[in-house]
Amino acid sequence: MNRETQCKWLLAKLKEGNRINTFTAYRHGITRLSARIYDLRQEGNDIRSEMVTVTRRDDDGDTYSFKEYWLAQEHEEEAEQ
């Protein structure tokens, strides 16, 4: 998938209300998610993000963090004002 195709797919998923993270993007051939998010933001899309930390359920209890992205909705913008 080239950059333009990746951006189109990603924007479509975000417009559907999906949250996207590195793992989801990678399964769809997007290995540079933050670069594609940058591209979409440069086009004027209001994409929000937050760090998510997950603890494994095994004995080790390891944690890992990743960023999750979503497209801001109008009601989110109004709530912030």
C-alpha positions as CSV (number, residue, x, y, z in Angstrom):
1,M,0.0,0.0,0.0
2,N,1.4,3.4,-0.9
3,R,1.2,6.5,1.3
4,E,-1.9,7.9,-0.4
5,T,-3.8,4.5,-0.2
6,Q,-2.8,4.2,3.5
7,C,-4.1,7.6,4.3
8,K,-7.4,7.0,2.5
9,W,-7.9,3.7,4.4
10,L,-7.0,5.2,7.7
11,L,-9.2,8.2,7.3
12,A,-12.1,6.0,6.3
13,K,-11.7,3.9,9.4
14,L,-11.4,6.9,11.6
15,K,-14.6,8.4,10.0
16,E,-16.4,5.2,10.9
17,G,-15.7,6.0,14.5
18,N,-12.9,3.4,15.0
19,R,-9.9,3.9,17.2
20,I,-6.6,2.9,15.5
21,N,-3.4,1.8,17.1
22,T,-0.1,0.5,15.8
23,F,-1.2,-3.1,16.0
24,T,-4.4,-2.5,14.0
25,A,-2.5,-0.4,11.4
26,Y,0.3,-3.0,11.0
27,R,-2.3,-5.7,10.3
28,H,-3.4,-3.6,7.4
29,G,0.1,-2.9,6.0
30,I,0.7,0.5,7.7
31,T,4.1,0.3,9.4
32,R,4.5,4.1,9.9
33,L,1.2,5.0,11.6
34,S,2.5,8.2,13.2
35,A,3.7,9.4,9.8
36,R,0.3,8.8,8.3
37,I,-1.4,10.5,11.2
38,Y,0.9,13.5,10.6
39,D,-0.1,13.5,6.9
40,L,-3.8,13.5,7.8
41,R,-3.4,16.2,10.4
42,Q,-1.6,18.3,7.8
43,E,-4.7,18.0,5.6
44,G,-6.8,19.5,8.4
45,N,-8.2,16.5,10.1
46,D,-8.7,16.8,13.8
47,I,-7.2,13.5,15.1
48,R,-6.9,13.0,18.8
49,S,-4.7,10.6,20.6
50,E,-3.9,9.1,24.0
51,M,-1.4,6.7,25.4
52,V,-2.8,3.3,26.5
53,T,-1.0,1.1,29.0
54,V,-1.9,-2.6,29.1
55,T,-0.8,-5.2,31.7
56,R,-0.4,-8.8,30.5
57,R,-2.4,-11.4,32.2
58,D,0.4,-13.9,32.7
59,D,2.6,-14.4,35.7
60,D,5.1,-11.8,34.5
61,G,2.6,-8.9,34.6
62,D,4.6,-7.0,32.0
63,T,3.1,-3.7,30.8
64,Y,3.3,-2.1,27.5
65,S,2.1,1.2,26.1
66,F,1.0,2.4,22.7
67,K,-0.8,5.4,21.2
68,E,-4.4,5.2,20.1
69,Y,-5.8,7.6,17.6
70,W,-9.4,8.7,16.8
71,L,-11.1,11.4,14.8
72,A,-12.6,14.2,17.0
73,Q,-16.3,14.5,16.8
74,E,-18.2,17.7,17.0
75,H,-19.6,17.0,20.4
76,E,-16.0,16.5,21.8
77,E,-15.1,19.9,20.5
78,E,-18.1,21.6,22.0
79,A,-17.5,19.9,25.4
80,E,-13.9,21.3,25.5
81,Q,-15.2,24.9,25.0
